[in-house]
Amino acid sequence: MIYLGIILLVLSALLGAPLFAVVFGAAMLGFVATDVDLAVVAIELYRITDTPLLVALPLFTFAGYLMAESKTSERLMNLTRSLFGWMPAGLAIVGFLACAVFTALTGASGVTIVALGALLFPMLTQSGYGERFSLGLVTASGSLGLLIVPSLPLILYGIVAQQLGVGESFTISQLFLAGIAPVMVMILALSVWAIWRHRSVPRTEFVVAEVLLSIKAARWELALPFAVLGGVYSGYFAISEAAAVTAIYVIIIEVFIYKEVPLKKLPEVIRESMVMVGSIILILGAALAFTNYLVDSEIPQTLFEFIRAHVDSRIAFLILLNVMLLILGALLDVFSAIIIMVPLILPIAVGYGVHPVHLGIIFLANLQIGYFTPPIGMNLFISSYRFKKPILQLYAACWPFMVVLLIALMVITYVPFLSLWFL
């Protein structure tokens, strides 16, 4: 009977069954095989409703969707260009910074490619950057913001890791701090390479009046990260309360101050964002049930002992971890990868002395590179569709950016101080 269930589950997955259904099925089969009451699945679903941090997901997601509907992307581009356009390869650096911030605010790299790409790609090509470089920049930069506040994947990793209770305890606020230096290393590496390659491209003039005008235009969005971080780290409000403040603030500025999103469109934005949240929560509930089965069956411990027998050093384990995560990042979306793989990887990593916060940064740094890793990285197909370019052309455009980011990834992986400086 169990074998028949496994066969049906595999067939369902191959035929395109929803991820949460496949994970639920795997958990239920595991519990049936070990004679555990299936009520434990319902208990796990109920348990996530009692997680205070879960409130932050729908609120931050809604705020991101709402900002994506406005002209925030244009204001960010104008601001970063006026500030950094005078530097060698200034427009390329503008692209890295603007994409990173916009991805962090909206929570989706695909939205960044579609929204910012429409502005950035023609600006780059008209300013003397080659088409291949411009395509690669827009595609690779679309996921740079996964480590910046208030990144949804960062929050989700924190929720899943905290539920496991493995290794040293940490807070979501500490995760937010941990992402600052690594993302700066990545942007710096990309900027240095862009300057070396395009140091002769004409620059824009630094004009104080333009800087002041662009700051004035984007002043409401600029205040948001400082308000969230300031409120959280001053202890004035918790992450869930920060999410509520963010959602209300974004409604006020986009609907009533900028008036770029009509009030009548709010229900549509709410519906679209909550469909995304609903899918994440379903997968999360299924994954926690599956995690319960894995823990009861001591599968992570068994896997750790197997790896320990074949991998005798922490450095070798981290190399193996990076390779595996890059492959996963190309195959799965970031939410699915976090929910499915963290329960398996975290206990093993802790056994090798890796701090859970450092693992989270390594995890997301790999996944953001995986977004544009051939052959099936999601950003490659989004860019191919958006700019109407052959997918093979995107492969060729992205590989230099991947090499640069892999070098940065090695630094992030083997210099844990970058992620743990505040501990």
Secondary structure, DSSP 8 states (H G I E B T S, - for coil): -HHHHHHHHHHHHHTT--HHHHHHHHHHHHHHHTT--THHHHHHHHHHHT-GGGGHHHHHHHHHHHHHTTTHHHHHHHHHHHHHTTSTTHHHHHHHHHHHHHHHHHS-HHHHHHHTHHHHHHHHHHTT--HHHHHHHHHHHTTGGGGSTT-HHHHHHHHHHHHHT-SS---HHHHHHHTHHHHHHHHHHHHHHHHHHSTTS------HHHHHHHHHHTHHHHHHHHHHHHHHHTTSS-HHHHHHHHHHHHHIIIIIIS--S-GGGHHHHHHHHHHHHHHHHHHHHHHHHHHHHHHHTTHHHHHHHHHHHH--SHHHHHHHHHHHHHHHHHHS-HHHHHHHHHHHHHHHHHHTT--HHHHHHHHHHHHHHHTT-TTT-HHHHHHHHHHT--HHHHHHHHHHHHHHHHHHHHHHHH-THHHHTT-
